[in-house]
Amino acid sequence: MLGYLLSHFGWPRSASDALTRFVFNVAVPALLFRLMSDFSRLPRVDAQLLVAFFGGCLIVYAAGRLVGATMFRLNGVEQSVFAMGGIFSNNVLLGIPIAKVTLGEASLSAVSLVLVFNSLVLWTVVTVSVEWSRERSLSLRALLRTGRSVVTNPVVASILAGALFGVLALRMPVVIDQTLGMVSQSAVPLSLIALGMGLAEFGFRSEWRESAAITALKLVAQPAAVFGLARVLSLPPLETAAVVMLAALPVGANVYLMSRQFGVLSGAVASSIVLTTALAAVTTPLTLALIGAGG
């Protein structure tokens, strides 16, 4: 709310952009690097959580393409972006702070594992889908470009670098560790302020029917699919709660970037970001309560 009010009542977009860059490039990477650098103390997580999370993503993505084709008569590129809106969550600005507050710091290792693969897997899915729809063939250049952008992403890079630091049992100098600690403490509140400022820029637009369908896929279908797979795989309670929480989050801003990049459904995606973020304030804690997490 603070971020929304600041943006709505006069703070320029340049301030929002600068704060968002600081959160993505400095505060959150500092938090994740510091967490992962103490690798030996982190609780071990069941890697099957990746199967549960991304398996659920692929199921809902296929359903989203089918809905886009049958209900809205979308073409292949439009179907790709529409379906991605149903599975790409706001994992950084919301996932990390919500996990830390509701599930505890022990859940961040599971969340980090998903974050490492999230952009790589989902950007690859949409890239392959769009390339196939346009050319009926796959471009190696496009896949390599996607992989490079993911590996150089500050969030992913900080997780990988911190994990390597921890595996090698390196010692962090006290001054650097304390500095990272102070910076990382700003990650949670600044993430939420940056999110609020970003929401003030989107607003509601046209294509409300498509937006409503994306919202249903994102807040209902995806957490249900992920929870179902987690139960089938008998994931431990903490991992189950972590992946379901990530699935229950609102649409991420990266989907809007995709819509702009491919030139389709920008209005529907922008509206779905606002709508899912507003509704998720109720549906995400409700989902956690229903699966018995965060208590």
VENSUL-V299174 format. One record per residue. N is the residue number from 1. RES is the residue in one small letter. SS is DSSP state (alpha for helix, beta for strand, coil for the rest). OMEGA is omega in whole degrees, 0 to 359 (999 if undefined). BURIAL is + if it has 9 or more other ideal C-beta (glycine too) atoms within 8 Angstrom, else -. Layout:
BEGIN
N/RES/SS/OMEGA/BURIAL
N/RES/SS/OMEGA/BURIAL
END
This chain:
BEGIN
1/m/coil/179/-
2/l/alpha/180/-
3/g/alpha/179/+
4/y/alpha/182/+
5/l/alpha/178/+
6/l/alpha/180/+
7/s/alpha/184/+
8/h/alpha/184/-
9/f/coil/165/-
10/g/coil/179/-
11/w/coil/185/-
12/p/coil/179/-
13/r/alpha/179/-
14/s/alpha/178/-
15/a/alpha/178/+
16/s/alpha/180/+
17/d/alpha/181/-
18/a/alpha/179/-
19/l/alpha/179/+
20/t/alpha/178/+
21/r/alpha/179/-
22/f/alpha/181/+
23/v/alpha/184/+
24/f/alpha/189/+
25/n/alpha/185/-
26/v/alpha/190/+
27/a/alpha/181/+
28/v/alpha/175/+
29/p/alpha/177/+
30/a/alpha/178/+
31/l/alpha/184/+
32/l/alpha/178/+
33/f/alpha/181/+
34/r/alpha/178/+
35/l/alpha/185/+
36/m/alpha/180/+
37/s/alpha/175/+
38/d/coil/191/+
39/f/alpha/185/+
40/s/alpha/182/-
41/r/alpha/181/-
42/l/coil/176/+
43/p/coil/178/-
44/r/coil/181/-
45/v/coil/179/+
46/d/coil/183/-
47/a/coil/177/-
48/q/alpha/177/+
49/l/alpha/176/+
50/l/alpha/178/+
51/v/alpha/180/+
52/a/alpha/184/+
53/f/alpha/185/+
54/f/alpha/172/+
55/g/alpha/176/+
56/g/alpha/177/+
57/c/alpha/182/+
58/l/alpha/178/+
59/i/alpha/182/+
60/v/alpha/177/+
61/y/alpha/178/+
62/a/alpha/178/+
63/a/alpha/179/+
64/g/alpha/177/+
65/r/alpha/179/+
66/l/alpha/178/-
67/v/alpha/180/+
68/g/alpha/181/+
69/a/alpha/187/+
70/t/alpha/184/-
71/m/alpha/187/-
72/f/coil/178/+
73/r/coil/180/-
74/l/coil/175/+
75/n/coil/187/-
76/g/alpha/180/+
77/v/alpha/178/+
78/e/alpha/177/+
79/q/alpha/182/+
80/s/alpha/181/+
81/v/alpha/178/+
82/f/alpha/181/+
83/a/alpha/179/+
84/m/alpha/176/+
85/g/alpha/180/+
86/g/coil/185/+
87/i/coil/184/+
88/f/coil/187/+
89/s/beta/174/+
90/n/coil/190/+
91/n/alpha/184/+
92/v/alpha/184/+
93/l/alpha/180/+
94/l/alpha/186/+
95/g/alpha/183/+
96/i/alpha/180/+
97/p/alpha/180/+
98/i/alpha/178/+
99/a/alpha/182/+
100/k/alpha/184/+
101/v/alpha/187/-
102/t/alpha/184/+
103/l/alpha/179/+
104/g/coil/184/-
105/e/alpha/179/-
106/a/alpha/181/-
107/s/alpha/187/+
108/l/alpha/176/+
109/s/alpha/176/+
110/a/alpha/178/+
111/v/alpha/180/+
112/s/alpha/179/+
113/l/alpha/177/+
114/v/alpha/183/+
115/l/alpha/180/+
116/v/alpha/185/+
117/f/alpha/189/+
118/n/alpha/183/+
119/s/alpha/181/+
120/l/alpha/184/+
121/v/alpha/188/+
122/l/alpha/175/+
123/w/alpha/177/+
124/t/alpha/179/+
125/v/alpha/183/+
126/v/alpha/178/+
127/t/alpha/178/+
128/v/alpha/182/+
129/s/alpha/180/+
130/v/alpha/180/+
131/e/alpha/180/+
132/w/alpha/180/+
133/s/alpha/183/+
134/r/alpha/190/-
135/e/alpha/188/-
136/r/coil/176/-
137/s/coil/181/-
138/l/coil/180/-
139/s/coil/178/-
140/l/alpha/180/-
141/r/alpha/180/-
142/a/alpha/180/+
143/l/alpha/178/+
144/l/alpha/178/-
145/r/alpha/178/-
146/t/alpha/180/+
147/g/alpha/180/+
148/r/alpha/181/-
149/s/alpha/180/+
150/v/alpha/183/+
151/v/alpha/180/+
152/t/coil/175/-
153/n/coil/184/+
154/p/alpha/181/+
155/v/alpha/180/+
156/v/alpha/181/+
157/a/alpha/180/+
158/s/alpha/178/+
159/i/alpha/181/+
160/l/alpha/180/+
161/a/alpha/179/+
162/g/alpha/178/+
163/a/alpha/177/+
164/l/alpha/178/-
165/f/alpha/180/+
166/g/alpha/180/+
167/v/alpha/180/-
168/l/coil/178/-
169/a/coil/178/-
170/l/coil/180/-
171/r/coil/178/-
172/m/coil/174/+
173/p/coil/187/-
174/v/alpha/182/-
175/v/alpha/180/-
176/i/alpha/180/-
177/d/alpha/179/+
178/q/alpha/178/-
179/t/alpha/177/-
180/l/alpha/179/+
181/g/alpha/180/+
182/m/alpha/179/-
183/v/alpha/183/+
184/s/alpha/178/+
185/q/alpha/179/-
186/s/alpha/188/+
187/a/alpha/185/+
188/v/alpha/181/+
189/p/alpha/181/-
190/l/alpha/176/+
191/s/alpha/182/+
192/l/alpha/177/+
193/i/alpha/179/+
194/a/alpha/177/+
195/l/alpha/180/+
196/g/alpha/178/+
197/m/alpha/179/+
198/g/alpha/181/+
199/l/alpha/181/+
200/a/alpha/181/+
201/e/alpha/185/+
202/f/alpha/183/+
203/g/coil/178/-
204/f/coil/180/-
205/r/coil/180/+
206/s/coil/178/-
207/e/coil/184/+
208/w/alpha/180/+
209/r/alpha/177/-
210/e/alpha/179/+
211/s/alpha/179/+
212/a/alpha/179/+
213/a/alpha/176/+
214/i/alpha/180/+
215/t/alpha/179/+
216/a/alpha/178/+
217/l/alpha/187/+
218/k/alpha/188/+
219/l/alpha/181/+
220/v/alpha/187/-
221/a/alpha/184/+
222/q/alpha/178/+
223/p/alpha/179/+
224/a/alpha/180/-
225/a/alpha/181/+
226/v/alpha/179/+
227/f/alpha/179/+
228/g/alpha/179/+
229/l/alpha/178/+
230/a/alpha/178/+
231/r/alpha/179/+
232/v/alpha/182/-
233/l/coil/181/+
234/s/coil/177/-
235/l/coil/175/+
236/p/coil/184/-
237/p/alpha/183/-
238/l/alpha/178/+
239/e/alpha/177/+
240/t/alpha/180/+
241/a/alpha/182/+
242/a/alpha/183/+
243/v/alpha/177/+
244/v/alpha/177/+
245/m/alpha/178/+
246/l/alpha/180/+
247/a/alpha/184/+
248/a/coil/181/+
249/l/coil/181/+
250/p/coil/180/+
251/v/beta/180/+
252/g/coil/181/+
253/a/alpha/179/+
254/n/alpha/178/+
255/v/alpha/176/+
256/y/alpha/176/+
257/l/alpha/177/-
258/m/alpha/182/+
259/s/alpha/177/+
260/r/alpha/181/-
261/q/alpha/183/-
262/f/alpha/174/+
263/g/coil/181/-
264/v/coil/168/-
265/l/coil/181/+
266/s/alpha/180/+
267/g/alpha/180/+
268/a/alpha/181/+
269/v/alpha/179/+
270/a/alpha/179/+
271/s/alpha/181/+
272/s/alpha/177/+
273/i/alpha/180/+
274/v/alpha/184/+
275/l/alpha/181/+
276/t/alpha/179/+
277/t/alpha/178/+
278/a/alpha/182/-
279/l/alpha/183/+
280/a/alpha/175/+
281/a/alpha/177/-
282/v/alpha/189/-
283/t/alpha/182/+
284/t/alpha/176/+
285/p/alpha/177/+
286/l/alpha/178/-
287/t/alpha/178/+
288/l/alpha/179/+
289/a/alpha/181/+
290/l/alpha/179/-
291/i/coil/174/+
292/g/coil/181/-
293/a/coil/174/+
294/g/coil/182/-
295/g/coil/999/-
END
